[in-house]
Amino acid sequence: MTKVQRRKEILKMLSNNQMELSGKYLASIFDVTRQIIVQDIAILKSEGHKITSTTRGYILNKKDRKGVIKVIAVQHSEEKIKEELECIVENGGEVVDVIVEHPLYGEIKGNIAVKTLDDVERFMSAFKTSNATPLLSLSSGVHLHTIAASNEATMKKILEALEKRHFFLE
């Protein structure tokens, strides 16, 4: 199979799945290394395919997100990450990403794609086992989140819950 054929098959697999496909899984299917898959995904993204990389793998954004999208400014310590994520998903929202402003690089964005409490647990587990430093550590806890909700009422509920727990940047 050529590189071009493999990339077409990766796109086909991504378009037929609702869940993320891991690089490790794709590598095993095509009998290549995970690094080759990373390169394939980079090429596909450069060709304009809307592929999102998450901690769980890759997903193809098939259509524009429906519902209500809002970017919020928050500030808290590393110890409050789980509580913040749970607050949003328990009230019906999705945490799409995290964004910080860096003095040298400007905006740095990380995809989160947390929609359920199980997603929160997986994210926190990956966070702990990776020994990674959260982006909020680059900005004294100040960061932005893109959050999504199915409707205005749900978004209002999410924002009220975050305010009640004092997450918003003042």
N, C-alpha and C positions, 0 to 999 in steps of 0.2 A: 504494500500500500504506500502511495506517495504521501508527502507532507500535505499536499493540497487535498487529497482524498481523506486523510485523517482529520483535517480541520473541518471539512464538510460533514463528516460523521460526528465530530464533537458538537457542531452546531445543531445537527439533527437530534442528537441525544439530549442536548440542553433544551431544545424547543419542545420535546416530548415529555419533559419532566417538570413537575411543580416544585420539587425539592432541589436543593443544591446537590451537585455531583462533585465529589472530592477529587483532587488532583491524583491522589493515590489510586482511587477507583478507576479513573480514566486511563492512567498509566498501565494498570493491569489489563484493561480491556484491549489496549492497542500494543501491549508488550513493548513499552518504551519507559523511560525514566520519568519521574514526576517533573523534573526540570524541563524536559521536552514539552510536556503538557503546559507548563507555565509559559514557555515560549510560544506555543500554539495559541494560547489564550491572548497573549500580548499582540500577536499578529491579527487575530480576529477582532480584538478591540480597535486596533489601528485601522482596520478596514471599515469601522463604523458600527460593528455589532455591539449592542448594548448588553454586555456581560458584566455582572457584578461579582466581585470576589468577596467572599465572606470567610469567617473563621471555619465554616463547615464545608466550603467548596465554592463552586461556581453556579450561577443561575443566570438565565437569559431573561431580560426584561422584555416580555412580549408586547406589552402595551403600556401606555401611560397609567400611572397609579390613579385609581378613582378615590373619591372621597375628599377629605380636607387635609392639607399639608401645611405645617407651620414650623418655622425655625424659632427655637426658644434659646434664650441666654440664661445659663445657670452657673452656679458656683458651689462646689462642695469638695470634700476631701476624698481620697482614694477609698476610705472606709465606707463611704456612702454610695458607691457605684451601684451595688446590688439593690439597695433600697430605692434608689432613683429609677432604675430599670423596672423593678417590680411595681412601683407606683404607676408608671405609665402603662404597662401591659395589663395590670389588674383593673385598670379603668377603661380598657378597650382599645388602647393605642399600640402603635408599633414605633420602636426607636429605629429609624432608618440609618442614621450615621452620627458621628461626633466630629466636631470641627473646632480647631484651635487656631489662634493667630500667633505665628512664630515671628520673632523680630528679624530673622535672616531669610526664612523661606516663605513668609507670608502665610496664607491659609494652608493648613494641613488637615486632611479629611480622612477619616477611617470609617469604613462600612461596618455597621453593627447588625442590622436586619434582625432585631429581636422582637418577636410578636407574641410569644407565649411564655409562661413561667418556666417551661422546660427549656426554651431558648435562653432564658436568663441563666438557668443552672449550667447549661452547656457553655455559655459565654464566660461565666465566672470560673468554671473549671479550666477552660482553655487559658484564661487570664492567669490563673494561679500556676498552672503547669508550664506555661511559656516563660515565666520569670520576666515578662515584658513590663515596661513602665507605661502606665496609662498616659494618653495624650494630655489629660488635664494637669499632669505634673509639669508640663512645659509652660503653663500659664497661671500658676498659683490657684489652680482649681477652676478657673474661668473657662467655660467652653460653650459651644452651641450644640444643639441637637436638632436634626430634622425629625419631626414626629408626624405620623399619619394616623388618621382616624376615619371611620366610615362616614361620619356626618358631623355637623356643627355641634349638636348636643353632646356627643361623645368627646369631642375636642374640648368643649367647655368643662366637662367633668374631669378630664385629665389635667387641664390647667389649674382648676380649683384644688385638686389633690396635691399638685406640685407646690402651689402657693401655701397651702395649709402646712406642708412639711418644710417650708422655707428653703426651697431649692433655687428659686429665681435669683438672678443677679440683681442686687439693689444699687 
